[in-house]
Each structure stands twice: as C-alpha cells, then as structure tokens.
Amino acid sequence: MAKAKKNYSPASKMMHWLMALVIIGLLVVGLVMENMAMGPDKFEVMDWHKSFGVVALLLLFLRIPLRLINPVRPLPEHSKSDVIKAKVVKVLLYVLMFVMPVSGILMSQAGGHSVEMFGWTIPTLIGENEEWNQLAGATHGIASKVLIAAIVLHIAAAVFHKVVRKDDTLKRMSFRK
C-alpha cells in the first residue's frame, strides 16, 4: 500500500464526484419511480435505472482498489473521535454502494426480469423466486433510505467542516487549489 497523502488524488476526486452524481441521480429516480403508474413510461425509466445501477456497481469495483492504492491520512486538526466517525460513515457508504445494486439485480432477476446495462444483458445470478424477490426488494428499499441518510450525514459533515470549523476537509476533495 502506498504512503498516505494529505489530499485525494485527481482520479479519486473524479471517481468520488462521478459516483456521487450517479448515485444521487439513481436515488432521485428511484423515489420518482415509486410513484409512477405501471406502464411503458415506468418500464423505460426502470431500464435506465437498472443500467445506471450496474454502472454504479462497476464504478465501485474500480473505486475500491483506487482508494486502497491512494490512501489519505486524517488532517492533524481532526480529533480521534472525528476520524472514527468519518471512517464508520465511509464504510457504511461503501457497503451501501454494494448492497443497493446487488439487491436491485437480485430483485429484478428473482422477479423474472433480466437486467440490462444499455442493451447488454448481465448474467443471471438467480432464477425466478418470489421469496428472494420480496427479500431483495425489501433490502433495496431499506438500504435506499439508509443510503440517503448516510449521504445527508456525509454532506452535513463536509459543510460543518467548511462553515464551522473552517478547516481543509472539503478542499481535499475539491479540484480547486
């Protein structure tokens, strides 16, 4: 593993903001889909949601090694408890970034539907199974709410460090100098 640096690498910053955009977009679309009537419009939105969900999972598989080879040390002004809280939230975010697309894939496939990424059908992990469909659907729904809460907490912490503490926490993920 490389020596920990003060700031995130440009690749890590790009991956962070790209995934933030994709994941927040997926959450918004997912919430909108919940209120859509069944029909062609909903199925089209669902296909796009599935495609970008698979993209999010693939980006995660790129992001994890990137994170491991580009570690970042805590800022000296951060207390030990702040560092621990930040690590807990980050681990939760990473777990949820995995659980969300996997549960979505399992929900679709157990419901008898294929999952495609922009027309390319991904391999089937599970056959049609009502119990798995219900379990994966419940997991997907609960995990989405927990992910929203974790993202809000993550953003609130960044704003707190910028506005209240006036430290360099947010600068480390910025492209500006």
Secondary structure, 3 states (H helix, E strand, C coil): CCCCECCCCHHHHHHHHHHHHHHHHHHHHHHHHHCCCCCHHHHHHHHHHHHHHHHHHHHHHHHHHHHHHCCECCCCCCCHHHHHHHHHHHHHHHHHHHHHHHHHHHHHHHCCCCCEECCEECCCCCCCCHHHHHHHHHHHHHHHHHHHHHHHHHHHHHHHHHHHHCCCCHHHHCCCC
